[in-house]
Amino acid sequence: MPGVEVTWAARSGADGTQAVDLARPGALEAAARVTGAEAIASLAGTVTARDHVTLAEEAARAAEALDLPLFLPSSAAVYGGGAALAEDAPLPDPATLAPYGSMKQAMEAAMAGRPRVTCLRIGNVAGADAILGGWRPGFELDTFPDGRTPRRAYLTAGDLARVLAGLAQAAQTRALPPVLNVARPGTEEMGALLDAAGLAWRPRPAPPGALEEVSLDTAALAGILGPERALPEATPEGLLAHLGSLRTLTS
């Protein structure tokens, strides 16, 4: 987005990024101070709930020390399933969720009440999801009795970057909510995405408890970004366009 300069930090410093030990006290604060950051987006995560919380708490300490807004990646998985889920919807018992949703709930709970922290409940990112990103020959997809495949809220990696830039700019002049849904309006069927990508799949009966729909109410996000920056409706063509050559999906 014009007018936004991004400095990337990573644990390894590979590919031109700035090397930062994200879990070491003070490391992220020092990196943000050197670059003159106006906001921090900490997208780091690991496989355990404890480490998700540790990384989020270190990012929050850095943001508080510099009085900066902080954006942390949560997930639509914290809701379990449902349609048009709004940020104020009651969350299910974490014990009933898949491990990823439980981890993100734990992170959100640890951040509750921290100043200038917004946890982003992100939908499926096309290409980094289990469908487009996880496709392999012989891929099978849950199919429900009505013939439909799972419906999910989606966005692209470019959408996420656009949202982060827009929120960073908005945070300079207004307080942002502690949690915010992030996705394109609407949902897409997973089978339709695979079909649009030309990736063959076989239906399999959905097991008991399989989630038919996870869709997000994104009115709050749209209100913050404004009409010029709001994300477009989810369509298979729009979600696939940013991926370029689909050969990378099968490599």
Accessible surface in RSA format (square Angstrom, percent):
REM  Atomic radii and reference values for relative SASA: ProtOr
REM  Chains: A
REM  Algorithm: Lee & Richards
REM  Probe-radius: 1.40
REM  Slices: 20
REM RES _ NUM      All-atoms   Total-Side   Main-Chain    Non-polar    All polar
REM                ABS   REL    ABS   REL    ABS   REL    ABS   REL    ABS   REL
RES MET A   1    77.00  39.9  16.45  10.9  60.55 144.2  26.50  22.5  50.50  66.9
RES PRO A   2   126.10  91.9 104.35  95.1  21.75  79.1 116.76  96.4   9.34  58.1
RES GLY A   3    83.63 103.1   0.00   N/A  83.63 103.1  41.37 113.5  42.25  94.6
RES VAL A   4    46.22  30.4  19.88  18.0  26.33  63.5  23.85  20.7  22.37  60.7
RES GLU A   5   166.10  95.4 130.94  99.1  35.16  83.7  53.36 103.2 112.74  92.0
RES VAL A   6    90.19  59.3  61.17  55.4  29.02  69.9  64.95  56.4  25.24  68.5
RES THR A   7    77.50  55.1  47.52  48.2  29.98  71.4  32.55  43.7  44.95  67.9
RES TRP A   8   152.70  61.3 146.51  70.9   6.19  14.5 126.77  67.6  25.93  42.1
RES ALA A   9    37.85  34.8  13.44  20.7  24.41  55.5  13.44  18.9  24.41  64.7
RES ALA A  10    32.26  29.7  29.19  45.0   3.07   7.0  32.26  45.4   0.00   0.0
RES ARG A  11   126.34  53.0 103.11  52.6  23.23  55.3  57.24  78.2  69.10  41.9
RES SER A  12    87.91  74.3  53.10  70.9  34.81  80.2  51.04 108.7  36.87  51.7
RES GLY A  13    21.66  26.7   0.00   N/A  21.66  26.7   3.10   8.5  18.56  41.6
RES ALA A  14    54.37  50.0  41.72  64.4  12.66  28.8  51.88  73.1   2.49   6.6
RES ASP A  15   147.70 103.5 102.14 101.7  45.56 107.7  41.37  97.4 106.33 106.0
RES GLY A  16    82.01 101.1   0.00   N/A  82.01 101.1  40.72 111.7  41.29  92.5
RES THR A  17    38.06  27.1  26.16  26.5  11.90  28.4  28.01  37.6  10.04  15.2
RES GLN A  18    63.52  35.5  54.16  39.6   9.36  22.3  34.05  72.5  29.47  22.3
RES ALA A  19    67.39  62.0  41.96  64.8  25.43  57.8  42.32  59.6  25.07  66.4
RES VAL A  20     9.64   6.3   4.20   3.8   5.44  13.1   9.35   8.1   0.29   0.8
RES ASP A  21    79.21  55.5  68.64  68.3  10.56  25.0  25.74  60.6  53.47  53.3
RES LEU A  22    23.64  13.2  21.60  15.5   2.04   5.1  21.60  15.2   2.04   5.5
RES ALA A  23    52.50  48.3  38.65  59.6  13.86  31.5  38.90  54.8  13.60  36.0
RES ARG A  24   133.33  56.0 129.05  65.8   4.28  10.2  52.03  71.1  81.30  49.3
RES PRO A  25   100.44  73.2  87.53  79.8  12.91  46.9  88.17  72.8  12.28  76.3
RES GLY A  26    32.75  40.4   0.00   N/A  32.75  40.4  24.66  67.7   8.10  18.1
RES ALA A  27     6.60   6.1   1.55   2.4   5.05  11.5   3.62   5.1   2.98   7.9
RES LEU A  28    18.49  10.3  18.49  13.2   0.00   0.0  18.49  13.0   0.00   0.0
RES GLU A  29    44.69  25.7  44.69  33.8   0.00   0.0   5.45  10.5  39.25  32.0
RES ALA A  30    52.94  48.7  48.00  74.1   4.93  11.2  52.79  74.3   0.15   0.4
RES ALA A  31    10.01   9.2   6.21   9.6   3.80   8.6   9.04  12.7   0.97   2.6
RES ALA A  32     7.99   7.3   2.50   3.9   5.49  12.5   7.02   9.9   0.97   2.6
RES ARG A  33   136.73  57.4 119.78  61.1  16.95  40.4  60.32  82.4  76.41  46.3
RES VAL A  34   123.61  81.3  91.08  82.5  32.53  78.4  98.41  85.5  25.19  68.3
RES THR A  35    58.31  41.5  22.77  23.1  35.53  84.7  27.22  36.6  31.09  47.0
RES GLY A  36    55.54  68.5   0.00   N/A  55.54  68.5  36.09  99.0  19.44  43.5
RES ALA A  37    33.80  31.1  12.45  19.2  21.35  48.6  22.30  31.4  11.50  30.5
RES GLU A  38   119.08  68.4 110.93  83.9   8.15  19.4  38.98  75.4  80.10  65.4
RES ALA A  39    25.47  23.4   6.97  10.8  18.50  42.1   7.22  10.2  18.25  48.3
RES ILE A  40    12.38   7.0   9.25   6.9   3.14   7.6  12.38   8.9   0.00   0.0
RES ALA A  41    47.95  44.1  19.75  30.5  28.19  64.1  19.75  27.8  28.19  74.7
RES SER A  42    13.59  11.5   7.26   9.7   6.33  14.6   6.72  14.3   6.87   9.6
RES LEU A  43    74.24  41.3  47.41  33.9  26.82  67.4  48.01  33.7  26.23  70.6
RES ALA A  44    27.82  25.6   6.18   9.5  21.64  49.2  17.11  24.1  10.70  28.4
RES GLY A  45    36.55  45.1   0.00   N/A  36.55  45.1  12.56  34.5  23.99  53.7
RES THR A  46    44.18  31.4  28.05  28.4  16.13  38.4  38.56  51.8   5.62   8.5
RES VAL A  47   133.75  88.0 114.19 103.4  19.56  47.1 117.00 101.7  16.75  45.4
RES THR A  48    58.67  41.7  54.81  55.6   3.86   9.2  58.67  78.8   0.00   0.0
RES ALA A  49    38.97  35.8  34.36  53.0   4.61  10.5  34.52  48.6   4.46  11.8
RES ARG A  50   181.91  76.4 172.03  87.7   9.88  23.5  79.09 108.1 102.82  62.3
RES ASP A  51    44.53  31.2  44.41  44.2   0.13   0.3   6.54  15.4  38.00  37.9
RES HIS A  52     8.58   4.7   5.84   4.1   2.74   7.0   2.84   2.9   5.74   6.7
RES VAL A  53    29.95  19.7  29.95  27.1   0.00   0.0  29.95  26.0   0.00   0.0
RES THR A  54    52.63  37.4  51.71  52.4   0.92   2.2  35.73  48.0  16.90  25.5
RES LEU A  55    12.40   6.9  10.01   7.2   2.40   6.0  10.01   7.0   2.40   6.4
RES ALA A  56     3.66   3.4   1.19   1.8   2.47   5.6   3.01   4.2   0.65   1.7
RES GLU A  57    55.89  32.1  55.89  42.3   0.00   0.0   3.48   6.7  52.41  42.8
RES GLU A  58     3.04   1.7   3.04   2.3   0.00   0.0   0.15   0.3   2.90   2.4
RES ALA A  59     0.60   0.6   0.41   0.6   0.19   0.4   0.41   0.6   0.19   0.5
RES ALA A  60     0.02   0.0   0.00   0.0   0.02   0.1   0.02   0.0   0.00   0.0
RES ARG A  61   115.03  48.3 109.21  55.7   5.82  13.9  59.40  81.2  55.63  33.7
RES ALA A  62     0.95   0.9   0.00   0.0   0.95   2.2   0.79   1.1   0.16   0.4
RES ALA A  63     0.97   0.9   0.89   1.4   0.09   0.2   0.90   1.3   0.07   0.2
RES GLU A  64    70.63  40.5  46.67  35.3  23.95  57.0  21.91  42.4  48.72  39.8
RES ALA A  65    59.49  54.7  19.24  29.7  40.25  91.6  32.31  45.5  27.18  72.0
RES LEU A  66    36.41  20.3  16.41  11.7  19.99  50.3  21.60  15.2  14.80  39.8
RES ASP A  67    97.89  68.6  89.37  88.9   8.53  20.2  32.19  75.8  65.70  65.5
RES LEU A  68    19.84  11.0  18.37  13.1   1.47   3.7  18.37  12.9   1.47   4.0
RES PRO A  69     5.38   3.9   5.38   4.9   0.00   0.0   5.38   4.4   0.00   0.0
RES LEU A  70     0.21   0.1   0.04   0.0   0.17   0.4   0.04   0.0   0.17   0.5
RES PHE A  71     2.90   1.5   2.77   1.7   0.13   0.3   2.90   1.8   0.00   0.0
RES LEU A  72     3.03   1.7   2.95   2.1   0.08   0.2   3.03   2.1   0.00   0.0
RES PRO A  73    17.62  12.8  17.62  16.1   0.00   0.0  17.62  14.5   0.00   0.0
RES SER A  74     2.98   2.5   0.00   0.0   2.98   6.9   0.00   0.0   2.98   4.2
RES SER A  75    11.57   9.8  11.57  15.4   0.00   0.0   2.56   5.5   9.01  12.6
RES ALA A  76     8.77   8.1   8.77  13.5   0.00   0.0   8.77  12.3   0.00   0.0
RES ALA A  77    34.58  31.8  21.33  32.9  13.24  30.1  29.74  41.9   4.83  12.8
RES VAL A  78     0.00   0.0   0.00   0.0   0.00   0.0   0.00   0.0   0.00   0.0
RES TYR A  79    10.38   4.8   1.17   0.7   9.21  24.0   1.38   1.0   9.00  11.1
RES GLY A  80    13.32  16.4   0.00   N/A  13.32  16.4  11.90  32.7   1.42   3.2
RES GLY A  81    30.72  37.9   0.00   N/A  30.72  37.9   6.60  18.1  24.13  54.0
RES GLY A  82    26.95  33.2   0.00   N/A  26.95  33.2  24.65  67.7   2.30   5.1
RES ALA A  83    65.20  59.9  42.47  65.5  22.73  51.7  42.47  59.8  22.73  60.2
RES ALA A  84    69.05  63.5  54.38  83.9  14.67  33.4  55.83  78.6  13.22  35.0
RES LEU A  85    26.20  14.6  24.14  17.3   2.06   5.2  26.20  18.4   0.00   0.0
RES ALA A  86    30.18  27.8  28.30  43.7   1.88   4.3  28.30  39.9   1.88   5.0
RES GLU A  87    34.16  19.6  25.52  19.3   8.64  20.6  16.45  31.8  17.71  14.5
RES ASP A  88   131.14  91.9  99.11  98.6  32.03  75.7  51.04 120.1  80.10  79.9
RES ALA A  89    25.69  23.6  15.63  24.1  10.06  22.9  20.35  28.7   5.34  14.2
RES PRO A  90   127.92  93.2 103.57  94.4  24.35  88.5 113.85  94.0  14.07  87.5
RES LEU A  91    63.36  35.3  34.55  24.7  28.81  72.4  34.97  24.6  28.39  76.4
RES PRO A  92    43.59  31.8  29.28  26.7  14.31  52.0  41.43  34.2   2.16  13.4
RES ASP A  93    87.03  61.0  72.22  71.9  14.81  35.0  28.94  68.1  58.09  57.9
RES PRO A  94    62.18  45.3  61.03  55.6   1.15   4.2  61.32  50.6   0.86   5.4
RES ALA A  95    93.05  85.6  52.10  80.4  40.95  93.2  64.82  91.3  28.23  74.8
RES THR A  96   102.02  72.6  64.31  65.2  37.71  89.9  69.42  93.2  32.60  49.3
RES LEU A  97    25.47  14.2   7.42   5.3  18.06  45.4  10.78   7.6  14.69  39.5
RES ALA A  98    68.83  63.3  52.14  80.5  16.70  38.0  59.50  83.8   9.34  24.7
RES PRO A  99   107.11  78.1 100.80  91.9   6.31  22.9 106.85  88.2   0.26   1.6
RES TYR A 100   109.19  51.0 107.35  61.1   1.84   4.8  79.10  59.4  30.10  37.1
RES GLY A 101     0.41   0.5   0.00   N/A   0.41   0.5   0.38   1.0   0.03   0.1
RES SER A 102    30.36  25.7  26.74  35.7   3.63   8.4  22.82  48.6   7.55  10.6
RES MET A 103    24.32  12.6  24.32  16.1   0.00   0.0  22.42  19.1   1.90   2.5
RES LYS A 104     5.45   2.7   5.45   3.3   0.00   0.0   0.00   0.0   5.45   5.8
RES GLN A 105    20.44  11.4  16.18  11.8   4.26  10.1   4.70  10.0  15.75  11.9
RES ALA A 106    37.20  34.2  26.93  41.6  10.27  23.4  34.06  48.0   3.14   8.3
RES MET A 107     4.59   2.4   4.59   3.0   0.00   0.0   0.00   0.0   4.59   6.1
RES GLU A 108    17.27   9.9  11.75   8.9   5.52  13.1   8.73  16.9   8.54   7.0
RES ALA A 109    74.16  68.2  50.66  78.2  23.51  53.5  58.98  83.1  15.19  40.2
RES ALA A 110    32.62  30.0   8.51  13.1  24.11  54.9  21.31  30.0  11.31  30.0
RES MET A 111     6.74   3.5   2.40   1.6   4.33  10.3   2.80   2.4   3.93   5.2
RES ALA A 112    76.77  70.6  48.59  75.0  28.19  64.1  57.09  80.4  19.69  52.1
RES GLY A 113    81.21 100.1   0.00   N/A  81.21 100.1  43.29 118.8  37.92  84.9
RES ARG A 114    66.21  27.8  53.85  27.4  12.37  29.4  24.61  33.6  41.60  25.2
RES PRO A 115    81.61  59.5  69.45  63.3  12.16  44.2  79.71  65.8   1.91  11.8
RES ARG A 116    99.02  41.6  71.18  36.3  27.83  66.3  51.82  70.8  47.19  28.6
RES VAL A 117     9.48   6.2   2.23   2.0   7.25  17.5   2.23   1.9   7.25  19.7
RES THR A 118     3.53   2.5   3.53   3.6   0.00   0.0   0.00   0.0   3.53   5.3
RES CYS A 119     2.99   2.3   2.99   3.3   0.00   0.0   0.00   0.0   2.99   3.2
RES LEU A 120     0.28   0.2   0.28   0.2   0.00   0.0   0.28   0.2   0.00   0.0
RES ARG A 121    10.04   4.2  10.04   5.1   0.00   0.0   0.00   0.0  10.04   6.1
RES ILE A 122    18.09  10.3  14.54  10.8   3.54   8.5  14.54  10.5   3.54   9.6
RES GLY A 123     8.15  10.0   0.00   N/A   8.15  10.0   1.81   5.0   6.34  14.2
RES ASN A 124    43.25  29.8  37.51  36.2   5.74  13.8   6.70  16.1  36.55  35.3
RES VAL A 125    30.02  19.8  26.54  24.0   3.48   8.4  26.54  23.1   3.48   9.4
RES ALA A 126     2.80   2.6   0.00   0.0   2.80   6.4   0.00   0.0   2.80   7.4
RES GLY A 127    24.90  30.7   0.00   N/A  24.90  30.7   5.53  15.2  19.37  43.4
RES ALA A 128    85.55  78.7  45.46  70.1  40.09  91.2  54.59  76.9  30.96  82.0
RES ASP A 129    17.39  12.2   2.78   2.8  14.61  34.5  12.77  30.0   4.62   4.6
RES ALA A 130    79.13  72.8  61.56  95.0  17.56  40.0  68.93  97.1  10.20  27.0
RES ILE A 131     9.22   5.2   9.22   6.9   0.00   0.0   9.22   6.6   0.00   0.0
RES LEU A 132     0.00   0.0   0.00   0.0   0.00   0.0   0.00   0.0   0.00   0.0
RES GLY A 133    30.13  37.2   0.00   N/A  30.13  37.2   9.74  26.7  20.39  45.7
RES GLY A 134    31.05  38.3   0.00   N/A  31.05  38.3  20.00  54.9  11.05  24.7
RES TRP A 135    22.31   9.0  22.27  10.8   0.04   0.1  22.27  11.9   0.04   0.1
RES ARG A 136   132.70  55.7 132.68  67.6   0.02   0.0  60.29  82.4  72.41  43.9
RES PRO A 137   111.61  81.3  88.55  80.7  23.06  83.8  90.80  75.0  20.81 129.3
RES GLY A 138    41.88  51.7   0.00   N/A  41.88  51.7  21.38  58.7  20.50  45.9
RES PHE A 139    35.48  17.8  28.72  17.8   6.76  17.6  35.48  21.5   0.00   0.0
RES GLU A 140    70.18  40.3  59.89  45.3  10.30  24.5   9.26  17.9  60.92  49.7
RES LEU A 141     6.89   3.8   6.65   4.8   0.24   0.6   6.89   4.8   0.00   0.0
RES ASP A 142    23.70  16.6  23.11  23.0   0.59   1.4   1.81   4.2  21.89  21.8
RES THR A 143    25.40  18.1  20.15  20.4   5.25  12.5  20.15  27.1   5.25   7.9
RES PHE A 144    15.36   7.7  10.83   6.7   4.54  11.8  11.23   6.8   4.13  11.8
RES PRO A 145   144.03 105.0  99.97  91.1  44.06 160.2 113.61  93.8  30.42 189.0
RES ASP A 146    94.41  66.1  56.08  55.8  38.32  90.6  48.95 115.2  45.46  45.3
RES GLY A 147    51.96  64.1   0.00   N/A  51.96  64.1  29.01  79.6  22.95  51.4
RES ARG A 148   100.84  42.3  98.46  50.2   2.38   5.7  30.46  41.6  70.38  42.7
RES THR A 149     3.52   2.5   3.52   3.6   0.00   0.0   3.25   4.4   0.27   0.4
RES PRO A 150     8.42   6.1   8.42   7.7   0.00   0.0   8.42   6.9   0.00   0.0
RES ARG A 151    32.36  13.6  32.36  16.5   0.00   0.0   4.76   6.5  27.60  16.7
RES ARG A 152    35.81  15.0  35.81  18.3   0.00   0.0   5.76   7.9  30.05  18.2
RES ALA A 153     2.85   2.6   1.30   2.0   1.55   3.5   1.30   1.8   1.55   4.1
RES TYR A 154     0.00   0.0   0.00   0.0   0.00   0.0   0.00   0.0   0.00   0.0
RES LEU A 155     0.00   0.0   0.00   0.0   0.00   0.0   0.00   0.0   0.00   0.0
RES THR A 156     4.21   3.0   4.21   4.3   0.00   0.0   0.69   0.9   3.51   5.3
RES ALA A 157    56.33  51.8  50.26  77.6   6.07  13.8  51.12  72.0   5.21  13.8
RES GLY A 158    43.34  53.4   0.00   N/A  43.34  53.4  36.31  99.6   7.03  15.7
RES ASP A 159     7.15   5.0   6.28   6.2   0.87   2.1   0.20   0.5   6.95   6.9
RES LEU A 160    26.89  15.0  26.89  19.2   0.00   0.0  26.89  18.9   0.00   0.0
RES ALA A 161    59.20  54.4  50.55  78.0   8.65  19.7  54.35  76.5   4.85  12.8
RES ARG A 162    81.30  34.1  77.05  39.3   4.25  10.1  28.83  39.4  52.47  31.8
RES VAL A 163     0.00   0.0   0.00   0.0   0.00   0.0   0.00   0.0   0.00   0.0
RES LEU A 164    23.02  12.8  21.30  15.2   1.73   4.3  21.58  15.2   1.44   3.9
RES ALA A 165    10.76   9.9   6.72  10.4   4.04   9.2  10.15  14.3   0.61   1.6
RES GLY A 166     1.14   1.4   0.00   N/A   1.14   1.4   0.03   0.1   1.11   2.5
RES LEU A 167     0.00   0.0   0.00   0.0   0.00   0.0   0.00   0.0   0.00   0.0
RES ALA A 168    20.65  19.0  19.99  30.8   0.66   1.5  20.29  28.6   0.35   0.9
RES GLN A 169    56.03  31.3  46.65  34.1   9.38  22.3  30.36  64.6  25.68  19.5
RES ALA A 170    16.67  15.3   7.82  12.1   8.85  20.1  16.59  23.4   0.09   0.2
RES ALA A 171     8.81   8.1   3.33   5.1   5.48  12.5   3.33   4.7   5.48  14.5
RES GLN A 172    89.84  50.2  57.19  41.8  32.65  77.7  32.16  68.4  57.68  43.8
RES THR A 173   122.62  87.2  83.35  84.5  39.27  93.6  77.55 104.2  45.07  68.1
RES ARG A 174   118.87  49.9 101.87  51.9  17.00  40.5  44.16  60.4  74.71  45.3
RES ALA A 175    98.13  90.2  66.82 103.1  31.32  71.2  76.17 107.3  21.97  58.2
RES LEU A 176    31.73  17.7   5.98   4.3  25.75  64.7   7.04   4.9  24.69  66.4
RES PRO A 177    44.53  32.5  37.18  33.9   7.35  26.7  43.93  36.3   0.60   3.7
RES PRO A 178    91.53  66.7  88.64  80.8   2.90  10.5  89.76  74.1   1.77  11.0
RES VAL A 179    28.13  18.5  26.97  24.4   1.16   2.8  26.97  23.4   1.16   3.2
RES LEU A 180     0.33   0.2   0.33   0.2   0.00   0.0   0.33   0.2   0.00   0.0
RES ASN A 181     0.00   0.0   0.00   0.0   0.00   0.0   0.00   0.0   0.00   0.0
RES VAL A 182     0.00   0.0   0.00   0.0   0.00   0.0   0.00   0.0   0.00   0.0
RES ALA A 183     0.97   0.9   0.17   0.3   0.80   1.8   0.17   0.2   0.80   2.1
RES ARG A 184    22.63   9.5  21.46  10.9   1.17   2.8   0.00   0.0  22.63  13.7
RES PRO A 185    39.09  28.5  37.45  34.1   1.64   6.0  39.01  32.2   0.08   0.5
RES GLY A 186    39.38  48.6   0.00   N/A  39.38  48.6  29.85  81.9   9.53  21.3
RES THR A 187    37.93  27.0  19.62  19.9  18.32  43.7   2.91   3.9  35.02  52.9
RES GLU A 188    22.01  12.6  20.22  15.3   1.79   4.3   1.90   3.7  20.11  16.4
RES GLU A 189    43.97  25.2  40.88  30.9   3.09   7.3  10.59  20.5  33.38  27.2
RES MET A 190    18.75   9.7  18.75  12.4   0.00   0.0  15.53  13.2   3.22   4.3
RES GLY A 191     2.41   3.0   0.00   N/A   2.41   3.0   2.41   6.6   0.00   0.0
RES ALA A 192    39.20  36.0  29.98  46.3   9.22  21.0  34.29  48.3   4.91  13.0
RES LEU A 193     0.00   0.0   0.00   0.0   0.00   0.0   0.00   0.0   0.00   0.0
RES LEU A 194     0.00   0.0   0.00   0.0   0.00   0.0   0.00   0.0   0.00   0.0
RES ASP A 195    93.01  65.1  71.49  71.2  21.52  50.9  30.67  72.2  62.33  62.2
RES ALA A 196    47.37  43.6  10.25  15.8  37.12  84.4  22.53  31.7  24.84  65.8
RES ALA A 197     8.88   8.2   0.00   0.0   8.88  20.2   1.17   1.6   7.71  20.4
RES GLY A 198    66.35  81.8   0.00   N/A  66.35  81.8  36.64 100.5  29.72  66.6
RES LEU A 199    12.67   7.1   9.27   6.6   3.41   8.6  10.55   7.4   2.13   5.7
RES ALA A 200    78.07  71.8  64.85 100.1  13.22  30.1  74.79 105.3   3.28   8.7
RES TRP A 201    61.38  24.6  37.51  18.2  23.87  56.0  37.08  19.8  24.29  39.4
RES ARG A 202   130.21  54.7 130.17  66.4   0.04   0.1  59.70  81.6  70.51  42.7
RES PRO A 203    91.16  66.4  72.04  65.7  19.12  69.5  72.19  59.6  18.97 117.9
RES ARG A 204   107.54  45.2 105.18  53.6   2.36   5.6  28.43  38.9  79.11  47.9
RES PRO A 205   121.67  88.7 106.21  96.8  15.47  56.2 110.79  91.5  10.88  67.6
RES ALA A 206    25.22  23.2   2.89   4.5  22.33  50.8   2.89   4.1  22.33  59.2
RES PRO A 207    72.41  52.8  63.04  57.5   9.37  34.1  68.45  56.5   3.96  24.6
RES PRO A 208   140.55 102.4 107.83  98.3  32.71 118.9 120.22  99.3  20.32 126.3
RES GLY A 209    73.31  90.4   0.00   N/A  73.31  90.4  42.70 117.2  30.61  68.6
RES ALA A 210    30.53  28.1   5.15   7.9  25.39  57.7  15.69  22.1  14.85  39.3
RES LEU A 211    77.09  42.9  70.63  50.5   6.46  16.2  72.64  51.0   4.45  12.0
RES GLU A 212    78.36  45.0  73.46  55.6   4.90  11.7  17.88  34.6  60.47  49.4
RES GLU A 213    41.97  24.1  37.30  28.2   4.67  11.1   7.10  13.7  34.87  28.5
RES VAL A 214    10.23   6.7  10.23   9.3   0.00   0.0  10.23   8.9   0.00   0.0
RES SER A 215    10.52   8.9  10.52  14.0   0.00   0.0   8.33  17.7   2.18   3.1
RES LEU A 216    13.20   7.3   0.00   0.0  13.20  33.2   0.00   0.0  13.20  35.5
RES ASP A 217    52.89  37.1  46.40  46.2   6.49  15.3  11.81  27.8  41.08  41.0
RES THR A 218    15.61  11.1  12.32  12.5   3.30   7.9   2.86   3.8  12.75  19.3
RES ALA A 219    71.50  65.7  54.69  84.4  16.81  38.2  62.60  88.2   8.89  23.6
RES ALA A 220    44.29  40.7  28.61  44.2  15.68  35.7  40.80  57.5   3.49   9.3
RES LEU A 221     4.13   2.3   4.13   3.0   0.00   0.0   4.13   2.9   0.00   0.0
RES ALA A 222    44.34  40.8  38.33  59.2   6.00  13.7  40.06  56.4   4.28  11.3
RES GLY A 223    57.25  70.6   0.00   N/A  57.25  70.6  37.36 102.5  19.89  44.5
RES ILE A 224    22.01  12.5   5.93   4.4  16.08  38.8   5.93   4.3  16.08  43.6
RES LEU A 225    12.15   6.8   0.84   0.6  11.32  28.4   2.31   1.6   9.84  26.5
RES GLY A 226    18.81  23.2   0.00   N/A  18.81  23.2  18.81  51.6   0.00   0.0
RES PRO A 227   133.93  97.6 105.62  96.3  28.31 102.9 113.09  93.4  20.84 129.5
RES GLU A 228   164.00  94.2 134.80 102.0  29.20  69.5  55.95 108.2 108.05  88.2
RES ARG A 229    83.37  35.0  83.08  42.4   0.29   0.7  15.22  20.8  68.15  41.3
RES ALA A 230    30.27  27.8  21.19  32.7   9.08  20.7  21.35  30.1   8.92  23.6
RES LEU A 231    14.27   7.9   2.04   1.5  12.23  30.7   2.04   1.4  12.23  32.9
RES PRO A 232    62.21  45.3  50.85  46.4  11.36  41.3  62.21  51.4   0.00   0.0
RES GLU A 233   111.76  64.2 103.43  78.3   8.32  19.8  53.70 103.9  58.06  47.4
RES ALA A 234    10.28   9.5   0.00   0.0  10.28  23.4   0.00   0.0  10.28  27.2
RES THR A 235    57.91  41.2  57.88  58.7   0.03   0.1  49.27  66.2   8.64  13.1
RES PRO A 236    23.78  17.3  23.78  21.7   0.00   0.0  23.78  19.6   0.00   0.0
RES GLU A 237   122.81  70.5 113.92  86.2   8.89  21.2  71.90 139.1  50.92  41.6
RES GLY A 238    24.95  30.8   0.00   N/A  24.95  30.8  20.53  56.3   4.42   9.9
RES LEU A 239     0.00   0.0   0.00   0.0   0.00   0.0   0.00   0.0   0.00   0.0
RES LEU A 240    17.01   9.5  13.69   9.8   3.32   8.3  13.74   9.6   3.27   8.8
RES ALA A 241    78.58  72.3  47.52  73.3  31.06  70.7  59.98  84.5  18.60  49.3
RES HIS A 242    76.53  41.8  38.85  27.0  37.68  96.4  49.63  51.1  26.90  31.3
RES LEU A 243    39.92  22.2  20.54  14.7  19.38  48.7  23.87  16.8  16.05  43.2
RES GLY A 244    52.97  65.3   0.00   N/A  52.97  65.3  40.15 110.2  12.82  28.7
RES SER A 245    64.67  54.6  43.31  57.8  21.36  49.2  51.01 108.6  13.66  19.1
RES LEU A 246    52.08  29.0  45.06  32.2   7.02  17.6  45.58  32.0   6.50  17.5
RES ARG A 247   198.84  83.5 191.44  97.6   7.41  17.6  68.79  94.0 130.05  78.8
RES THR A 248    93.68  66.6  77.94  79.0  15.73  37.5  70.82  95.1  22.85  34.5
RES LEU A 249    14.83   8.3   9.54   6.8   5.29  13.3  12.11   8.5   2.72   7.3
RES THR A 250    74.19  52.8  44.27  44.9  29.92  71.3  27.16  36.5  47.03  71.1
RES SER A 251   116.50  98.4  57.34  76.5  59.16 136.3  76.12 162.1  40.38  56.6
END  Absolute sums over single chains surface
CHAIN  1 A    12211.3       8677.9       3533.3       7410.6       4800.6
END  Absolute sums over all chains
TOTAL         12211.3       8677.9       3533.3       7410.6       4800.6
